[in-house]
């Protein structure tokens, strides 16, 4: 099974989304937000950096490849 690779456009989207969330956390205060809020930007930055998106892999397993 080949690993689902995210396109450049998807990687850019993941990066932008992570940055917007992190800016929101920064404006709120790093000590005031719950630790769970950091998980989404971490996964998005991982997907942007390596092009491997766990959500895309699971979607392809459920619905099949196009």
CHARMM-style PDB file with segment names, atoms N, HN, CA, C and O in Angstrom:
ATOM      1  N   UNK     1       0.838  -1.182   0.000  1.00  0.00      PROA
ATOM      2  CA  UNK     1       0.000   0.000   0.000  1.00  0.00      PROA
ATOM      3  C   UNK     1       0.884   1.247   0.000  1.00  0.00      PROA
ATOM      4  O   UNK     1       1.784   1.378   0.829  1.00  0.00      PROA
ATOM      5  N   UNK     2       0.627   2.131  -0.907  1.00  0.00      PROA
ATOM      6  HN  UNK     2      -0.105   2.025  -1.580  1.00  0.00      PROA
ATOM      7  CA  UNK     2       1.382   3.379  -0.991  1.00  0.00      PROA
ATOM      8  C   UNK     2       0.836   4.382   0.028  1.00  0.00      PROA
ATOM      9  O   UNK     2      -0.366   4.443   0.284  1.00  0.00      PROA
ATOM     10  N   UNK     3       1.734   5.149   0.588  1.00  0.00      PROA
ATOM     11  HN  UNK     3       2.711   5.100   0.380  1.00  0.00      PROA
ATOM     12  CA  UNK     3       1.326   6.189   1.535  1.00  0.00      PROA
ATOM     13  C   UNK     3       0.713   7.337   0.748  1.00  0.00      PROA
ATOM     14  O   UNK     3       1.263   7.766  -0.266  1.00  0.00      PROA
ATOM     15  N   UNK     4      -0.424   7.831   1.215  1.00  0.00      PROA
ATOM     16  HN  UNK     4      -0.871   7.483   2.039  1.00  0.00      PROA
ATOM     17  CA  UNK     4      -1.090   8.950   0.558  1.00  0.00      PROA
ATOM     18  C   UNK     4      -0.269  10.212   0.775  1.00  0.00      PROA
ATOM     19  O   UNK     4      -0.030  10.619   1.912  1.00  0.00      PROA
ATOM     20  N   UNK     5       0.151  10.813  -0.292  1.00  0.00      PROA
ATOM     21  HN  UNK     5      -0.043  10.482  -1.216  1.00  0.00      PROA
ATOM     22  CA  UNK     5       0.935  12.042  -0.218  1.00  0.00      PROA
ATOM     23  C   UNK     5       0.030  13.233  -0.519  1.00  0.00      PROA
ATOM     24  O   UNK     5      -0.776  13.192  -1.449  1.00  0.00      PROA
ATOM     25  N   UNK     6       0.166  14.268   0.256  1.00  0.00      PROA
ATOM     26  HN  UNK     6       0.821  14.302   1.011  1.00  0.00      PROA
ATOM     27  CA  UNK     6      -0.620  15.483   0.056  1.00  0.00      PROA
ATOM     28  C   UNK     6       0.010  16.312  -1.057  1.00  0.00      PROA
ATOM     29  O   UNK     6       1.231  16.357  -1.201  1.00  0.00      PROA
ATOM     30  N   UNK     7      -0.841  16.964  -1.836  1.00  0.00      PROA
ATOM     31  HN  UNK     7      -1.834  16.928  -1.719  1.00  0.00      PROA
ATOM     32  CA  UNK     7      -0.349  17.825  -2.905  1.00  0.00      PROA
ATOM     33  C   UNK     7       0.245  19.099  -2.302  1.00  0.00      PROA
ATOM     34  O   UNK     7       0.101  19.364  -1.108  1.00  0.00      PROA
ATOM     35  N   UNK     8       0.912  19.875  -3.148  1.00  0.00      PROA
ATOM     36  HN  UNK     8       1.028  19.659  -4.117  1.00  0.00      PROA
ATOM     37  CA  UNK     8       1.506  21.139  -2.674  1.00  0.00      PROA
ATOM     38  C   UNK     8       0.435  22.097  -2.159  1.00  0.00      PROA
ATOM     39  O   UNK     8       0.641  22.804  -1.172  1.00  0.00      PROA
ATOM     40  N   UNK     9      -0.709  22.111  -2.838  1.00  0.00      PROA
ATOM     41  HN  UNK     9      -0.876  21.538  -3.639  1.00  0.00      PROA
ATOM     42  CA  UNK     9      -1.804  22.990  -2.399  1.00  0.00      PROA
ATOM     43  C   UNK     9      -2.325  22.567  -1.028  1.00  0.00      PROA
ATOM     44  O   UNK     9      -2.606  23.417  -0.184  1.00  0.00      PROA
ATOM     45  N   UNK    10      -2.456  21.267  -0.803  1.00  0.00      PROA
ATOM     46  HN  UNK    10      -2.228  20.576  -1.489  1.00  0.00      PROA
ATOM     47  CA  UNK    10      -2.921  20.789   0.495  1.00  0.00      PROA
ATOM     48  C   UNK    10      -1.894  21.077   1.587  1.00  0.00      PROA
ATOM     49  O   UNK    10      -2.256  21.435   2.708  1.00  0.00      PROA
ATOM     50  N   UNK    11      -0.617  20.919   1.257  1.00  0.00      PROA
ATOM     51  HN  UNK    11      -0.323  20.628   0.347  1.00  0.00      PROA
ATOM     52  CA  UNK    11       0.432  21.200   2.238  1.00  0.00      PROA
ATOM     53  C   UNK    11       0.427  22.674   2.625  1.00  0.00      PROA
ATOM     54  O   UNK    11       0.622  23.012   3.793  1.00  0.00      PROA
ATOM     55  N   UNK    12       0.204  23.556   1.646  1.00  0.00      PROA
ATOM     56  HN  UNK    12       0.046  23.282   0.697  1.00  0.00      PROA
ATOM     57  CA  UNK    12       0.128  24.991   1.924  1.00  0.00      PROA
ATOM     58  C   UNK    12      -1.084  25.296   2.801  1.00  0.00      PROA
ATOM     59  O   UNK    12      -1.004  26.126   3.707  1.00  0.00      PROA
ATOM     60  N   UNK    13      -2.207  24.624   2.532  1.00  0.00      PROA
ATOM     61  HN  UNK    13      -2.272  23.950   1.796  1.00  0.00      PROA
ATOM     62  CA  UNK    13      -3.409  24.797   3.344  1.00  0.00      PROA
ATOM     63  C   UNK    13      -3.152  24.353   4.780  1.00  0.00      PROA
ATOM     64  O   UNK    13      -3.532  25.056   5.717  1.00  0.00      PROA
ATOM     65  N   UNK    14      -2.510  23.196   4.970  1.00  0.00      PROA
ATOM     66  HN  UNK    14      -2.202  22.625   4.210  1.00  0.00      PROA
ATOM     67  CA  UNK    14      -2.192  22.718   6.318  1.00  0.00      PROA
ATOM     68  C   UNK    14      -1.303  23.703   7.062  1.00  0.00      PROA
ATOM     69  O   UNK    14      -1.523  23.975   8.242  1.00  0.00      PROA
ATOM     70  N   UNK    15      -0.297  24.238   6.373  1.00  0.00      PROA
ATOM     71  HN  UNK    15      -0.118  24.017   5.414  1.00  0.00      PROA
ATOM     72  CA  UNK    15       0.610  25.192   7.001  1.00  0.00      PROA
ATOM     73  C   UNK    15      -0.134  26.461   7.417  1.00  0.00      PROA
ATOM     74  O   UNK    15       0.023  26.940   8.540  1.00  0.00      PROA
ATOM     75  N   UNK    16      -0.946  27.002   6.504  1.00  0.00      PROA
ATOM     76  HN  UNK    16      -1.074  26.613   5.592  1.00  0.00      PROA
ATOM     77  CA  UNK    16      -1.689  28.229   6.828  1.00  0.00      PROA
ATOM     78  C   UNK    16      -2.663  28.018   7.976  1.00  0.00      PROA
ATOM     79  O   UNK    16      -2.781  28.876   8.851  1.00  0.00      PROA
ATOM     80  N   UNK    17      -3.350  26.906   7.985  1.00  0.00      PROA
ATOM     81  HN  UNK    17      -3.254  26.210   7.274  1.00  0.00      PROA
ATOM     82  CA  UNK    17      -4.289  26.613   9.062  1.00  0.00      PROA
ATOM     83  C   UNK    17      -3.560  26.511  10.398  1.00  0.00      PROA
ATOM     84  O   UNK    17      -4.025  27.046  11.405  1.00  0.00      PROA
ATOM     85  N   UNK    18      -2.421  25.824  10.408  1.00  0.00      PROA
ATOM     86  HN  UNK    18      -2.043  25.389   9.591  1.00  0.00      PROA
ATOM     87  CA  UNK    18      -1.654  25.704  11.646  1.00  0.00      PROA
ATOM     88  C   UNK    18      -1.191  27.070  12.141  1.00  0.00      PROA
ATOM     89  O   UNK    18      -1.242  27.343  13.340  1.00  0.00      PROA
ATOM     90  N   UNK    19      -0.743  27.925  11.234  1.00  0.00      PROA
ATOM     91  HN  UNK    19      -0.701  27.703  10.260  1.00  0.00      PROA
ATOM     92  CA  UNK    19      -0.272  29.250  11.644  1.00  0.00      PROA
ATOM     93  C   UNK    19      -1.412  30.102  12.196  1.00  0.00      PROA
ATOM     94  O   UNK    19      -1.222  30.820  13.178  1.00  0.00      PROA
ATOM     95  N   UNK    20      -2.579  30.034  11.588  1.00  0.00      PROA
ATOM     96  HN  UNK    20      -2.733  29.451  10.790  1.00  0.00      PROA
ATOM     97  CA  UNK    20      -3.727  30.810  12.090  1.00  0.00      PROA
ATOM     98  C   UNK    20      -4.120  30.343  13.481  1.00  0.00      PROA
ATOM     99  O   UNK    20      -4.400  31.165  14.353  1.00  0.00      PROA
ATOM    100  N   UNK    21      -4.145  29.035  13.701  1.00  0.00      PROA
ATOM    101  HN  UNK    21      -3.917  28.366  12.993  1.00  0.00      PROA
ATOM    102  CA  UNK    21      -4.473  28.508  15.024  1.00  0.00      PROA
ATOM    103  C   UNK    21      -3.419  28.922  16.046  1.00  0.00      PROA
ATOM    104  O   UNK    21      -3.761  29.322  17.159  1.00  0.00      PROA
ATOM    105  N   UNK    22      -2.138  28.828  15.677  1.00  0.00      PROA
ATOM    106  HN  UNK    22      -1.861  28.503  14.773  1.00  0.00      PROA
ATOM    107  CA  UNK    22      -1.075  29.209  16.609  1.00  0.00      PROA
ATOM    108  C   UNK    22      -1.094  30.708  16.913  1.00  0.00      PROA
ATOM    109  O   UNK    22      -0.796  31.110  18.038  1.00  0.00      PROA
ATOM    110  N   UNK    23      -1.436  31.530  15.937  1.00  0.00      PROA
ATOM    111  HN  UNK    23      -1.679  31.203  15.023  1.00  0.00      PROA
ATOM    112  CA  UNK    23      -1.570  32.972  16.201  1.00  0.00      PROA
ATOM    113  C   UNK    23      -2.718  33.218  17.172  1.00  0.00      PROA
ATOM    114  O   UNK    23      -2.612  34.057  18.067  1.00  0.00      PROA
ATOM    115  N   UNK    24      -3.825  32.480  16.994  1.00  0.00      PROA
ATOM    116  HN  UNK    24      -3.911  31.798  16.267  1.00  0.00      PROA
ATOM    117  CA  UNK    24      -4.942  32.595  17.932  1.00  0.00      PROA
ATOM    118  C   UNK    24      -4.553  32.180  19.340  1.00  0.00      PROA
ATOM    119  O   UNK    24      -4.952  32.820  20.313  1.00  0.00      PROA
ATOM    120  N   UNK    25      -3.770  31.101  19.452  1.00  0.00      PROA
ATOM    121  HN  UNK    25      -3.447  30.581  18.661  1.00  0.00      PROA
ATOM    122  CA  UNK    25      -3.290  30.666  20.766  1.00  0.00      PROA
ATOM    123  C   UNK    25      -2.374  31.723  21.359  1.00  0.00      PROA
ATOM    124  O   UNK    25      -2.455  32.018  22.551  1.00  0.00      PROA
ATOM    125  N   UNK    26      -1.507  32.291  20.540  1.00  0.00      PROA
ATOM    126  HN  UNK    26      -1.440  32.051  19.572  1.00  0.00      PROA
ATOM    127  CA  UNK    26      -0.580  33.323  21.015  1.00  0.00      PROA
ATOM    128  C   UNK    26      -1.334  34.556  21.499  1.00  0.00      PROA
ATOM    129  O   UNK    26      -0.996  35.124  22.538  1.00  0.00      PROA
ATOM    130  N   UNK    27      -2.363  34.975  20.745  1.00  0.00      PROA
ATOM    131  HN  UNK    27      -2.638  34.513  19.901  1.00  0.00      PROA
ATOM    132  CA  UNK    27      -3.139  36.149  21.145  1.00  0.00      PROA
ATOM    133  C   UNK    27      -3.935  35.886  22.420  1.00  0.00      PROA
ATOM    134  O   UNK    27      -4.147  36.800  23.217  1.00  0.00      PROA
ATOM    135  N   UNK    28      -4.371  34.655  22.616  1.00  0.00      PROA
ATOM    136  HN  UNK    28      -4.198  33.912  21.969  1.00  0.00      PROA
ATOM    137  CA  UNK    28      -5.103  34.298  23.830  1.00  0.00      PROA
ATOM    138  C   UNK    28      -4.165  34.182  25.019  1.00  0.00      PROA
ATOM    139  O   UNK    28      -4.513  34.560  26.137  1.00  0.00      PROA
ATOM    140  N   UNK    29      -2.985  33.661  24.769  1.00  0.00      PROA
ATOM    141  HN  UNK    29      -2.703  33.354  23.861  1.00  0.00      PROA
ATOM    142  CA  UNK    29      -2.000  33.446  25.827  1.00  0.00      PROA
ATOM    143  C   UNK    29      -1.679  31.964  25.912  1.00  0.00      PROA
ATOM    144  O   UNK    29      -2.569  31.138  26.112  1.00  0.00      PROA
ATOM    145  N   UNK    30      -0.399  31.632  25.760  1.00  0.00      PROA
ATOM    146  HN  UNK    30       0.324  32.304  25.598  1.00  0.00      PROA
ATOM    147  CA  UNK    30       0.009  30.234  25.752  1.00  0.00      PROA
ATOM    148  C   UNK    30      -0.354  29.524  27.050  1.00  0.00      PROA
ATOM    149  O   UNK    30      -0.630  28.324  27.044  1.00  0.00      PROA
ATOM    150  N   UNK    31      -0.356  30.257  28.164  1.00  0.00      PROA
ATOM    151  HN  UNK    31      -0.132  31.232  28.169  1.00  0.00      PROA
ATOM    152  CA  UNK    31      -0.658  29.638  29.453  1.00  0.00      PROA
ATOM    153  C   UNK    31      -2.153  29.551  29.740  1.00  0.00      PROA
ATOM    154  O   UNK    31      -2.550  28.949  30.738  1.00  0.00      PROA
ATOM    155  N   UNK    32      -2.985  30.136  28.888  1.00  0.00      PROA
ATOM    156  HN  UNK    32      -2.662  30.625  28.078  1.00  0.00      PROA
ATOM    157  CA  UNK    32      -4.413  30.165  29.144  1.00  0.00      PROA
ATOM    158  C   UNK    32      -5.206  29.124  28.352  1.00  0.00      PROA
ATOM    159  O   UNK    32      -6.367  28.870  28.672  1.00  0.00      PROA
ATOM    160  N   UNK    33      -4.609  28.523  27.336  1.00  0.00      PROA
ATOM    161  HN  UNK    33      -3.666  28.729  27.076  1.00  0.00      PROA
ATOM    162  CA  UNK    33      -5.330  27.548  26.519  1.00  0.00      PROA
ATOM    163  C   UNK    33      -5.009  26.129  26.994  1.00  0.00      PROA
ATOM    164  O   UNK    33      -3.947  25.874  27.563  1.00  0.00      PROA
ATOM    165  N   UNK    34      -5.931  25.230  26.754  1.00  0.00      PROA
ATOM    166  HN  UNK    34      -6.793  25.436  26.292  1.00  0.00      PROA
ATOM    167  CA  UNK    34      -5.748  23.829  27.131  1.00  0.00      PROA
ATOM    168  C   UNK    34      -4.723  23.173  26.205  1.00  0.00      PROA
ATOM    169  O   UNK    34      -4.605  23.552  25.040  1.00  0.00      PROA
ATOM    170  N   UNK    35      -3.991  22.203  26.716  1.00  0.00      PROA
ATOM    171  HN  UNK    35      -4.087  21.895  27.663  1.00  0.00      PROA
ATOM    172  CA  UNK    35      -2.935  21.550  25.935  1.00  0.00      PROA
ATOM    173  C   UNK    35      -3.494  20.860  24.702  1.00  0.00      PROA
ATOM    174  O   UNK    35      -2.784  20.734  23.705  1.00  0.00      PROA
ATOM    175  N   UNK    36      -4.738  20.410  24.736  1.00  0.00      PROA
ATOM    176  HN  UNK    36      -5.315  20.512  25.546  1.00  0.00      PROA
ATOM    177  CA  UNK    36      -5.322  19.686  23.605  1.00  0.00      PROA
ATOM    178  C   UNK    36      -5.457  20.562  22.370  1.00  0.00      PROA
ATOM    179  O   UNK    36      -5.485  20.048  21.252  1.00  0.00      PROA
ATOM    180  N   UNK    37      -5.540  21.865  22.551  1.00  0.00      PROA
ATOM    181  HN  UNK    37      -5.517  22.283  23.460  1.00  0.00      PROA
ATOM    182  CA  UNK    37      -5.658  22.782  21.420  1.00  0.00      PROA
ATOM    183  C   UNK    37      -4.393  22.795  20.563  1.00  0.00      PROA
ATOM    184  O   UNK    37      -4.443  23.206  19.403  1.00  0.00      PROA
ATOM    185  N   UNK    38      -3.278  22.358  21.105  1.00  0.00      PROA
ATOM    186  HN  UNK    38      -3.238  22.024  22.047  1.00  0.00      PROA
ATOM    187  CA  UNK    38      -2.027  22.310  20.345  1.00  0.00      PROA
ATOM    188  C   UNK    38      -1.957  21.127  19.380  1.00  0.00      PROA
ATOM    189  O   UNK    38      -1.113  21.127  18.483  1.00  0.00      PROA
ATOM    190  N   UNK    39      -2.810  20.129  19.535  1.00  0.00      PROA
ATOM    191  HN  UNK    39      -3.496  20.129  20.263  1.00  0.00      PROA
ATOM    192  CA  UNK    39      -2.714  18.926  18.708  1.00  0.00      PROA
ATOM    193  C   UNK    39      -3.010  19.198  17.235  1.00  0.00      PROA
ATOM    194  O   UNK    39      -2.327  18.659  16.364  1.00  0.00      PROA
ATOM    195  N   UNK    40      -3.999  20.010  16.946  1.00  0.00      PROA
ATOM    196  HN  UNK    40      -4.554  20.448  17.654  1.00  0.00      PROA
ATOM    197  CA  UNK    40      -4.353  20.284  15.543  1.00  0.00      PROA
ATOM    198  C   UNK    40      -3.211  20.974  14.793  1.00  0.00      PROA
ATOM    199  O   UNK    40      -2.855  20.516  13.707  1.00  0.00      PROA
ATOM    200  N   UNK    41      -2.622  22.051  15.318  1.00  0.00      PROA
ATOM    201  HN  UNK    41      -2.911  22.423  16.200  1.00  0.00      PROA
ATOM    202  CA  UNK    41      -1.503  22.642  14.581  1.00  0.00      PROA
ATOM    203  C   UNK    41      -0.292  21.719  14.460  1.00  0.00      PROA
ATOM    204  O   UNK    41       0.430  21.777  13.465  1.00  0.00      PROA
ATOM    205  N   UNK    42      -0.063  20.873  15.456  1.00  0.00      PROA
ATOM    206  HN  UNK    42      -0.649  20.825  16.264  1.00  0.00      PROA
ATOM    207  CA  UNK    42       1.068  19.941  15.370  1.00  0.00      PROA
ATOM    208  C   UNK    42       0.844  18.948  14.232  1.00  0.00      PROA
ATOM    209  O   UNK    42       1.751  18.710  13.434  1.00  0.00      PROA
ATOM    210  N   UNK    43      -0.356  18.365  14.149  1.00  0.00      PROA
ATOM    211  HN  UNK    43      -1.092  18.558  14.797  1.00  0.00      PROA
ATOM    212  CA  UNK    43      -0.652  17.436  13.058  1.00  0.00      PROA
ATOM    213  C   UNK    43      -0.626  18.140  11.705  1.00  0.00      PROA
ATOM    214  O   UNK    43      -0.160  17.571  10.718  1.00  0.00      PROA
ATOM    215  N   UNK    44      -1.120  19.366  11.655  1.00  0.00      PROA
ATOM    216  HN  UNK    44      -1.499  19.828  12.457  1.00  0.00      PROA
ATOM    217  CA  UNK    44      -1.102  20.117  10.393  1.00  0.00      PROA
ATOM    218  C   UNK    44       0.327  20.438   9.958  1.00  0.00      PROA
ATOM    219  O   UNK    44       0.652  20.331   8.775  1.00  0.00      PROA
ATOM    220  N   UNK    45       1.173  20.827  10.892  1.00  0.00      PROA
ATOM    221  HN  UNK    45       0.910  20.914  11.853  1.00  0.00      PROA
ATOM    222  CA  UNK    45       2.569  21.105  10.543  1.00  0.00      PROA
ATOM    223  C   UNK    45       3.293  19.837  10.109  1.00  0.00      PROA
ATOM    224  O   UNK    45       4.134  19.879   9.211  1.00  0.00      PROA
ATOM    225  N   UNK    46       2.972  18.713  10.738  1.00  0.00      PROA
ATOM    226  HN  UNK    46       2.289  18.679  11.467  1.00  0.00      PROA
ATOM    227  CA  UNK    46       3.550  17.436  10.312  1.00  0.00      PROA
ATOM    228  C   UNK    46       3.135  17.123   8.874  1.00  0.00      PROA
ATOM    229  O   UNK    46       3.964  16.730   8.053  1.00  0.00      PROA
ATOM    230  N   UNK    47       1.841  17.302   8.576  1.00  0.00      PROA
ATOM    231  HN  UNK    47       1.168  17.622   9.243  1.00  0.00      PROA
ATOM    232  CA  UNK    47       1.351  17.031   7.223  1.00  0.00      PROA
ATOM    233  C   UNK    47       1.971  17.996   6.220  1.00  0.00      PROA
ATOM    234  O   UNK    47       2.283  17.602   5.096  1.00  0.00      PROA
ATOM    235  N   UNK    48       2.151  19.248   6.610  1.00  0.00      PROA
ATOM    236  HN  UNK    48       1.898  19.568   7.523  1.00  0.00      PROA
ATOM    237  CA  UNK    48       2.750  20.226   5.702  1.00  0.00      PROA
ATOM    238  C   UNK    48       4.228  19.930   5.457  1.00  0.00      PROA
ATOM    239  O   UNK    48       4.716  20.092   4.338  1.00  0.00      PROA
ATOM    240  N   UNK    49       4.934  19.503   6.486  1.00  0.00      PROA
ATOM    241  HN  UNK    49       4.537  19.372   7.395  1.00  0.00      PROA
ATOM    242  CA  UNK    49       6.371  19.268   6.355  1.00  0.00      PROA
ATOM    243  C   UNK    49       6.686  17.994   5.572  1.00  0.00      PROA
ATOM    244  O   UNK    49       7.587  17.981   4.734  1.00  0.00      PROA
ATOM    245  N   UNK    50       5.948  16.934   5.847  1.00  0.00      PROA
ATOM    246  HN  UNK    50       5.216  16.945   6.528  1.00  0.00      PROA
ATOM    247  CA  UNK    50       6.281  15.642   5.256  1.00  0.00      PROA
ATOM    248  C   UNK    50       5.334  15.201   4.151  1.00  0.00      PROA
ATOM    249  O   UNK    50       5.629  14.257   3.418  1.00  0.00      PROA
ATOM    250  N   UNK    51       4.202  15.878   4.028  1.00  0.00      PROA
ATOM    251  HN  UNK    51       3.963  16.645   4.624  1.00  0.00      PROA
ATOM    252  CA  UNK    51       3.240  15.520   2.985  1.00  0.00      PROA
ATOM    253  C   UNK    51       2.444  14.274   3.300  1.00  0.00      PROA
ATOM    254  O   UNK    51       1.724  13.766   2.440  1.00  0.00      PROA
ATOM    255  N   UNK    52       2.560  13.773   4.515  1.00  0.00      PROA
ATOM    256  HN  UNK    52       3.145  14.186   5.213  1.00  0.00      PROA
ATOM    257  CA  UNK    52       1.810  12.588   4.929  1.00  0.00      PROA
ATOM    258  C   UNK    52       0.677  13.052   5.833  1.00  0.00      PROA
ATOM    259  O   UNK    52       0.908  13.559   6.930  1.00  0.00      PROA
ATOM    260  N   UNK    53      -0.542  12.871   5.360  1.00  0.00      PROA
ATOM    261  HN  UNK    53      -0.730  12.459   4.468  1.00  0.00      PROA
ATOM    262  CA  UNK    53      -1.708  13.344   6.098  1.00  0.00      PROA
ATOM    263  C   UNK    53      -2.510  12.149   6.612  1.00  0.00      PROA
ATOM    264  O   UNK    53      -3.086  11.412   5.813  1.00  0.00      PROA
ATOM    265  N   UNK    54      -2.559  11.944   7.928  1.00  0.00      PROA
ATOM    266  HN  UNK    54      -2.091  12.543   8.578  1.00  0.00      PROA
ATOM    267  CA  UNK    54      -3.326  10.815   8.465  1.00  0.00      PROA
ATOM    268  C   UNK    54      -4.809  10.874   8.085  1.00  0.00      PROA
ATOM    269  O   UNK    54      -5.425   9.835   7.846  1.00  0.00      PROA
ATOM    270  N   UNK    55      -5.374  12.049   8.029  1.00  0.00      PROA
ATOM    271  HN  UNK    55      -4.874  12.893   8.224  1.00  0.00      PROA
ATOM    272  CA  UNK    55      -6.777  12.187   7.637  1.00  0.00      PROA
ATOM    273  C   UNK    55      -7.013  11.751   6.199  1.00  0.00      PROA
ATOM    274  O   UNK    55      -8.026  11.120   5.898  1.00  0.00      PROA
ATOM    275  N   UNK    56      -6.086  12.083   5.314  1.00  0.00      PROA
ATOM    276  HN  UNK    56      -5.263  12.596   5.558  1.00  0.00      PROA
ATOM    277  CA  UNK    56      -6.181  11.679   3.913  1.00  0.00      PROA
ATOM    278  C   UNK    56      -6.035  10.163   3.777  1.00  0.00      PROA
ATOM    279  O   UNK    56      -6.728   9.547   2.967  1.00  0.00      PROA
ATOM    280  N   UNK    57      -5.156   9.568   4.549  1.00  0.00      PROA
ATOM    281  HN  UNK    57      -4.594  10.068   5.208  1.00  0.00      PROA
ATOM    282  CA  UNK    57      -4.976   8.113   4.520  1.00  0.00      PROA
ATOM    283  C   UNK    57      -6.247   7.413   4.980  1.00  0.00      PROA
ATOM    284  O   UNK    57      -6.698   6.459   4.345  1.00  0.00      PROA
ATOM    285  N   UNK    58      -6.830   7.884   6.088  1.00  0.00      PROA
ATOM    286  HN  UNK    58      -6.464   8.658   6.603  1.00  0.00      PROA
ATOM    287  CA  UNK    58      -8.055   7.262   6.587  1.00  0.00      PROA
ATOM    288  C   UNK    58      -9.215   7.444   5.614  1.00  0.00      PROA
ATOM    289  O   UNK    58     -10.013   6.525   5.428  1.00  0.00      PROA
ATOM    290  N   UNK    59      -9.320   8.606   4.996  1.00  0.00      PROA
ATOM    291  HN  UNK    59      -8.672   9.353   5.147  1.00  0.00      PROA
ATOM    292  CA  UNK    59     -10.381   8.845   4.022  1.00  0.00      PROA
ATOM    293  C   UNK    59     -10.248   7.906   2.834  1.00  0.00      PROA
ATOM    294  O   UNK    59     -11.250   7.393   2.337  1.00  0.00      PROA
ATOM    295  N   UNK    60      -9.034   7.678   2.377  1.00  0.00      PROA
ATOM    296  HN  UNK    60      -8.220   8.096   2.781  1.00  0.00      PROA
ATOM    297  CA  UNK    60      -8.829   6.771   1.254  1.00  0.00      PROA
ATOM    298  C   UNK    60      -9.109   5.326   1.642  1.00  0.00      PROA
ATOM    299  O   UNK    60      -9.542   4.542   0.797  1.00  0.00      PROA
ATOM    300  N   UNK    61      -8.874   4.956   2.885  1.00  0.00      PROA
ATOM    301  HN  UNK    61      -8.522   5.593   3.570  1.00  0.00      PROA
ATOM    302  CA  UNK    61      -9.204   3.601   3.334  1.00  0.00      PROA
ATOM    303  C   UNK    61     -10.724   3.401   3.403  1.00  0.00      PROA
ATOM    304  O   UNK    61     -11.230   2.321   3.097  1.00  0.00      PROA
ATOM    305  N   UNK    62     -11.434   4.439   3.803  1.00  0.00      PROA
ATOM    306  HN  UNK    62     -11.023   5.316   4.052  1.00  0.00      PROA
ATOM    307  CA  UNK    62     -12.888   4.339   3.942  1.00  0.00      PROA
ATOM    308  C   UNK    62     -13.566   4.367   2.570  1.00  0.00      PROA
ATOM    309  O   UNK    62     -14.399   3.511   2.274  1.00  0.00      PROA
ATOM    310  N   UNK    63     -13.217   5.335   1.742  1.00  0.00      PROA
ATOM    311  HN  UNK    63     -12.539   6.031   1.983  1.00  0.00      PROA
ATOM    312  CA  UNK    63     -13.909   5.554   0.477  1.00  0.00      PROA
ATOM    313  C   UNK    63     -13.190   4.977  -0.744  1.00  0.00      PROA
ATOM    314  O   UNK    63     -13.767   4.927  -1.830  1.00  0.00      PROA
ATOM    315  N   UNK    64     -11.954   4.547  -0.581  1.00  0.00      PROA
ATOM    316  HN  UNK    64     -11.485   4.588   0.302  1.00  0.00      PROA
ATOM    317  CA  UNK    64     -11.190   4.029  -1.697  1.00  0.00      PROA
ATOM    318  C   UNK    64     -10.506   5.147  -2.449  1.00  0.00      PROA
ATOM    319  O   UNK    64     -10.788   6.327  -2.239  1.00  0.00      PROA
ATOM    320  N   UNK    65      -9.591   4.751  -3.341  1.00  0.00      PROA
ATOM    321  HN  UNK    65      -9.362   3.793  -3.512  1.00  0.00      PROA
ATOM    322  CA  UNK    65      -8.846   5.729  -4.128  1.00  0.00      PROA
ATOM    323  C   UNK    65      -9.644   6.139  -5.356  1.00  0.00      PROA
ATOM    324  O   UNK    65     -10.449   5.368  -5.878  1.00  0.00      PROA
ATOM    325  N   UNK    66      -9.408   7.356  -5.803  1.00  0.00      PROA
ATOM    326  HN  UNK    66      -8.753   7.981  -5.378  1.00  0.00      PROA
ATOM    327  CA  UNK    66     -10.047   7.828  -7.043  1.00  0.00      PROA
ATOM    328  C   UNK    66      -9.158   7.557  -8.222  1.00  0.00      PROA
ATOM    329  OT1 UNK    66      -9.518   7.881  -9.354  1.00  0.00      PROA
TER     330      UNK     66
END
